């Protein structure tokens, strides 16, 4: 929600009213000025302070600024392994996986027994694989090799087991992922991890249970994740998803609403809430959620959302809106039989002069894509 405050005569702080990017660069310039003053007074800058600043901005999600401070620390001490790891994490956060991998490899060269460097390198391999599985098909195997050595160095480290479980999961080796993540949960219970970190392990285990079809176990894991970190939109989102799969609409709607409240710009949370509301009978409540979802980044890659909204509009009698959204859903790849069927249904509901012929074409296209689509066959037969 945009809020406009009345003007006043109160002096404004430097940078007030500037866009976030401008403010960020003011901070960088201030840091440079302070660094210059420090150099003038002390020939040995404090690497520890630079590391704290880097960690702070990384935690705030400002990865470019975090990278700056880690690089400044490396200028003072090029062999500082935590700074190399910090730089790599900041680069990975900016999707510069190749450069991140170089930083982690350098950290390992300087400190071969560094478990954190190996964990971060494995994660960078996994993330690079996800960006382009065809080009980086071997990255998951490399990640497992790196983690095997990390496991030898720290057999009781839950972070190593959690990362190994993630890699197994992405490789589709769900049984191995399950065993590894269950071990990670056991180790995390007695390790010096934050509740937030333990929540993440529970989420990863829950996703593995879910994909194995063990929905009750998945629900239990996601519930533990929410208890450990009530501010985790991901945990609420996943709990709502599995609750819906188990037929519990009330819990699904509540948890997904919590996820949306925590992450209002999450396409996953907003769209899942919209779908659950629609499928659980609250069509009117689903419409603004679908409309919101279609304004978010990535919506164009989710054509079923357009088709769902068209269906909701049809149920509300908003036929012209239904046709428009159904047309979008049918045009966006990947093409689906359902999208063409819903568009045909919308044409029939509008009933303009040429709509019957247009509906016929859509039903025929639906059957071309899926010859066994019974609803499309019935609708086409009714036009003959």
Secondary structure, DSSP 4 states (H G I P E B T S, - for coil): ----PPP-SSPPPTTTT--HHHHHHHHHHHHHHHHHHHHHH-SS--HHHHHHHHHHHHHTT-HHHHHHHHHHHHHH-TT-HHHHHHHHHHHHHTT-HHHHHHHHHHHHHH-TT-HHHHHHHHHHHHHHHHH-TTTTTTHHHHHHHHHHHHHHH-TT-HHHHHHHHHHHHHTT-HHHHHHHHHHHHHHHHHSS--HHHHHHHHHHHHHHHHHTT-HHHHHHHHHHHHHH-TT-HHHHHHHHHHHHHTT-HHHHHHHHHHHHHH-TT-HHHHHHHHHHHHHTT-HHHHHHHHHHHTTSTTGGG-HHHHHHHHHHHHHHT-HHHHHHHHHHHHHSSSP-HHHHHHHHHHHHHH--TTHHHHHHHHHHHHHHH-TT-HHHHHHHHHH-
